[in-house]
Amino acid sequence: MAPDVIGGPSFGPFAGLLSSTIEVIIELVLTSKNVFIEKKSFAELSAYLNRIVPFLKEINRKNINDSTPWENVIEILNRQTVEARQLISECSKKNKVYLLLSCRSISKRIENITREISRALSCIPLASLDISSGIKEEIVQLIDSMRTAEFKTAIAEEEILEKIESGMQQRNVDRSYANKLFVSIAEAVGVSTESSALRREFEEFKNEIDNARLRKDQAEALQMDQIIALLERADAATSRQEKEKKYFTKRKSLGNQPLEPLLSFYCPITREVMTDPVETPSGHTFERCAIEKWLAEGNLCPMTSTPLNNTMLRPNKTLRQSIEEWKDRNTMITIASLKLKLSSTKEEEVLNCLEQLRDICEQREIHREWVIMEDYIPNLIKLLGLKSRDIRNLVLEVLCVLAKDGDDTKERIAEADSALESIVHSLGRRIGERKSAVALLLELSNCKSVQESIGKVQGCILLLVTMSSCDDNKAAKDARDVLENISFSDDNVILMAKANYFKYLLQRLSSGSSDVKFRMAKTLGEMELTDHNKSSLFEEGVLDSLLSLLSHGEIEVKQAGVKALLNLSSLPKNGQEMIRKGVMRPLLDTLYRHTSSQSLRELVAATITKLAFSASIETQVSLFDADEDIYELFSLVNVNGPAVQQSILQAFCAMCKSPSAASVKAKLAQCSAVQVLVQFFEHGNSNVRSDAVKLFCCLIENGDEAMIQEHVDQKFIEILLKIIKTSEDEEEIACAMGIISHLPQSPQVSEWLFAAEGLPVFSRFLPEVKHKSSCKLQLVENAVGALCHFTVSINQQTQRVAGLVPKLVRLLDLGTSLTKKRAAVCLAQLSENSQTLSRPIPRRNRLWCFSPSQVELCPVHRGICTLETSFCLVEAGAVGPLVRVLGDPDPGACEASLDALLTLIKDEKLQSGAKVLAEENAIPSMIKLLGSPSPELQQKVLNSLERIFRLLEYKQMYESSAQMPLVDLTQRGTSNIKSLAAKVLAQLNVLHDQSSFF
């Protein structure tokens, strides 16, 4: 810009002076940006100067013939630019604290400079200048603005100055006031609040005051000395060693005995030592509150009996200072003398000493400082190890008061031998002591250097978490505040989480860096969480944070997120919420794409398994969005390691037990799942094989026989029997027998089972009925189901079944409904051939006296029946147990039992069989089954009753009990049932046998 200033025609000395002035103004505009203080005011001045420059440049280009009117303008401008340059230099170089404390005078100087420049500009003969009217108008406005400009100290700086003035007036401000004031000053001038930086700045400030004395600016130096005296009370202004040296020098000069107060210290009204003495015009001094009350009651001066009012009272600063010095002297001596009493063996004396010490510490901050310098802290910490609860409690209270003194004191307490450990021990004691201990810890935790130490004390965080939910609101809040103060540390946050306090872990998981999120998620994944923990974490929003980790670019972070989801998904309602929030898509994508990280795929697969279990118990939750997901997921079972294979198989097993089982089974059938699973029956990994067997069992249960028909051969049977014989997994054994029980019944299957010696294998599980565990009961159910294959056809091999009949009969009373059903099926199949197996009675020899003894005939088959030869239900004692099964709540068990009983009245056995059924009270039970919800069962009962009621004896015996159930069926049954019921009613003569109504 300089060439532009100087360029153009030169008109002698005047033009040169004006050019120099312009250069100086431009320099001021640039350098004003470097000031430490009053930046806003300097920026405003700079803006004014910037507006002057174009005008002066324009003047410099004109032919000014008469420079006389300009001499005064140039003189004022030069003088003010020199002043401004000096001010900017001072505000850019001097100590920042000094500048802040001088900011009012700096603002005033800026204002004076601005107004003087305005006065200089007003001296310009604008009317005679050959410049545009627009420029003239702008200069007039600028002159007016600068003339009325007011520069005030910034609000923040003004507040600091007011605090300094208040502190100087009070004279007795405490150290915390000075500390806060010093920090405010540092923040205002942009200085670090670290102790070393503050102390360095304070020393530079004092050097600046010394320079003021050298300049013989005594008024400024005196004012600054008062400010120094105020700020010296701050911790950062004076080192610990300097304070202790000053204290002990003074204390040693006082003697050992407290002094009695002077008579002048007493108030004539209260007869007590004054704290705020005020003086009357007559020279008498009183306690302020006492004399004000005295006068408010209409009394005259107590000493002169003259009229007196409050406005005539003046503070007696000299006396007040003397009283304070006397109090300080006695307090110093008292503090020094109490220390020895703390080591007394008398509990009462120690308690009195602690109470006195507490009261002294609560009075003034300076008292606490003296107690600390007398090195009380180690002695107090030792007292925390005493058995006396009262002493420990008082010690905690004293330490808590001391801890308010500042970070230096907090550090001293924390550094004392076993201090934090002793305080933490008190957290586990009775409520009074716990409250005092947590209050002390809260004070200590406000110091950054102590926070880390607190978290490292064994058991501290656990005790704090426990207290955070206690009944005492104050103690609970203090505990939560301590936890917040020490939550800066990731280690502490993890310890809190392990103590069931997840607030800060969730915060970090939501907004921390990648490393922090990884660590928090890893913690969640590895923790042993209760169901309550898992539920609470979801209520507090953990899911969204974990879902975001699934899209993270780093494998380790993604893996930590998946592991945490896996841990949390074991609670079904959490798993259902995950599915609703769309967790399956990123999980499936990870499983398909991250082939390089087997551990990640294993975690993802395990998580999908948990989600499948969650979905299996909730009808409104669907695990997959599309059929393709089912096909793709199952396809992975062939290309992954055992862990992933196992998880996928378990997931599909859960889905095959879900409300959408039929759909899932159909999809698996389409992708040749049966063939894959059959191959897995010989898998080298026993866990994978076991899960394949379980899934296969789920698939064929209530499934299409054709789906498995092509895979069933002798080898298939042998493989299953091998699994049953060798496996140590009872559920796998139960499922293997379940597969066999669901195989289509045919002579071929029976033959393969006999050839593979399956009968003794299945038989050995029948005694397990004694056990009540679900797995044991399932073993029995499926073992009996497998045995059904041995009762289908009759050949010599089946004779071996006879030994099992008593066990089957026993199961009718002891087994589950399914066991009873399958046992009844076995017995029914055996009973179907009893008539042909029953031996006819041999003809009697004519020499009857030499014939064998009379043979007992079977009441049903009218021949010779034995359990071993004819499998007769009567001989086996099965009729009674079968009748009892008719009362089972499961219609399937009832129907199978009925089928077995009906073999007794089949064909020509009606008369003899009906008699046996009547004797065993079976017919009333059959009548009750008319109320069954199963139409198939109702139909079988009606058909059997129709046959039985052909016999007049039983028709008459049961017609009254059968009538109402039959009538009910004619009203609410299916059309077929109504017709059958009407037919029986006709037999009972309730309806005409030619009726066609039904």
HELIX and SHEET records of a PDB file:
HELIX    1   1 ALA A    2  ILE A    6  1                                   5    
HELIX    2   2 PRO A   13  THR A   31  1                                  19    
HELIX    3   3 SER A   32  ASN A   34  5                                   3    
HELIX    4   4 LYS A   39  ARG A   61  1                                  23    
HELIX    5   5 THR A   68  LYS A   93  1                                  26    
HELIX    6   6 LYS A   96  LEU A  101  1                                   6    
HELIX    7   7 CYS A  103  SER A  122  1                                  20    
HELIX    8   8 LEU A  126  SER A  128  5                                   3    
HELIX    9   9 SER A  133  THR A  148  1                                  16    
HELIX   10  10 ILE A  155  GLN A  170  1                                  16    
HELIX   11  11 ARG A  175  VAL A  189  1                                  15    
HELIX   12  12 SER A  195  LEU A  214  1                                  20    
HELIX   13  13 GLN A  218  LEU A  231  1                                  14    
HELIX   14  14 ASP A  235  ALA A  237  5                                   3    
HELIX   15  15 ARG A  240  LYS A  252  1                                  13    
HELIX   16  16 LEU A  263  PHE A  265  5                                   3    
HELIX   17  17 ARG A  288  ALA A  296  1                                   9    
HELIX   18  18 ASN A  310  MET A  312  5                                   3    
HELIX   19  19 LYS A  317  LYS A  341  1                                  25    
HELIX   20  20 GLU A  347  GLN A  363  1                                  17    
HELIX   21  21 GLU A  365  MET A  373  1                                   9    
HELIX   22  22 ILE A  377  LEU A  383  1                                   7    
HELIX   23  23 ARG A  389  ALA A  403  1                                  15    
HELIX   24  24 ASP A  407  GLU A  415  1                                   9    
HELIX   25  25 ALA A  419  LEU A  427  1                                   9    
HELIX   26  26 ILE A  431  SER A  445  1                                  15    
HELIX   27  27 LYS A  448  LYS A  456  1                                   9    
HELIX   28  28 CYS A  460  MET A  467  1                                   8    
HELIX   29  29 ASN A  473  ASN A  485  1                                  13    
HELIX   30  30 ILE A  486  PHE A  488  5                                   3    
HELIX   31  31 ASP A  490  LYS A  498  1                                   9    
HELIX   32  32 LYS A  503  SER A  511  1                                   9    
HELIX   33  33 SER A  514  GLU A  526  1                                  13    
HELIX   34  34 ASP A  531  GLU A  539  1                                   9    
HELIX   35  35 VAL A  542  LEU A  549  1                                   8    
HELIX   36  36 ILE A  555  LEU A  568  1                                  14    
HELIX   37  37 PRO A  572  ARG A  580  1                                   9    
HELIX   38  38 MET A  584  ARG A  593  1                                  10    
HELIX   39  39 GLN A  598  ALA A  615  1                                  18    
HELIX   40  40 ASP A  627  SER A  635  1                                   9    
HELIX   41  41 LEU A  636  ASN A  638  5                                   3    
HELIX   42  42 PRO A  642  MET A  655  1                                  14    
HELIX   43  43 ALA A  661  GLN A  670  1                                  10    
HELIX   44  44 ALA A  673  PHE A  680  1                                   8    
HELIX   45  45 SER A  686  ILE A  700  1                                  15    
HELIX   46  46 GLU A  705  GLN A  709  1                                   5    
HELIX   47  47 GLN A  714  THR A  726  1                                  13    
HELIX   48  48 GLU A  730  HIS A  742  1                                  13    
HELIX   49  49 PRO A  747  ALA A  755  1                                   9    
HELIX   50  50 GLY A  758  SER A  763  1                                   6    
HELIX   51  51 LEU A  766  LYS A  770  5                                   5    
HELIX   52  52 SER A  774  LEU A  787  1                                  14    
HELIX   53  53 CYS A  788  PHE A  790  5                                   3    
HELIX   54  54 GLN A  796  LEU A  804  5                                   9    
HELIX   55  55 VAL A  805  LEU A  814  1                                  10    
HELIX   56  56 SER A  817  SER A  831  1                                  15    
HELIX   57  57 SER A  834  LEU A  837  1                                   4    
HELIX   58  58 TRP A  848  PHE A  850  5                                   3    
HELIX   59  59 LEU A  867  SER A  870  1                                   4    
HELIX   60  60 LEU A  873  ALA A  876  1                                   4    
HELIX   61  61 VAL A  879  VAL A  885  1                                   7    
HELIX   62  62 PRO A  891  LEU A  902  1                                  12    
HELIX   63  63 THR A  903  ILE A  905  5                                   3    
HELIX   64  64 ASP A  907  LYS A  909  5                                   3    
HELIX   65  65 LEU A  910  GLU A  919  1                                  10    
HELIX   66  66 ALA A  922  LYS A  928  1                                   7    
HELIX   67  67 LEU A  929  GLY A  931  5                                   3    
HELIX   68  68 PRO A  935  ILE A  948  1                                  14    
HELIX   69  69 LEU A  952  ARG A  972  1                                  21    
HELIX   70  70 SER A  975  GLN A  987  1                                  13    
SHEET    1   A 3 THR A 285  GLU A 287  0                                        
SHEET    2   A 3 PRO A 277  GLU A 279 -1                                        
SHEET    3   A 3 ARG A 314  PRO A 315 -1                                        
END                                                                             
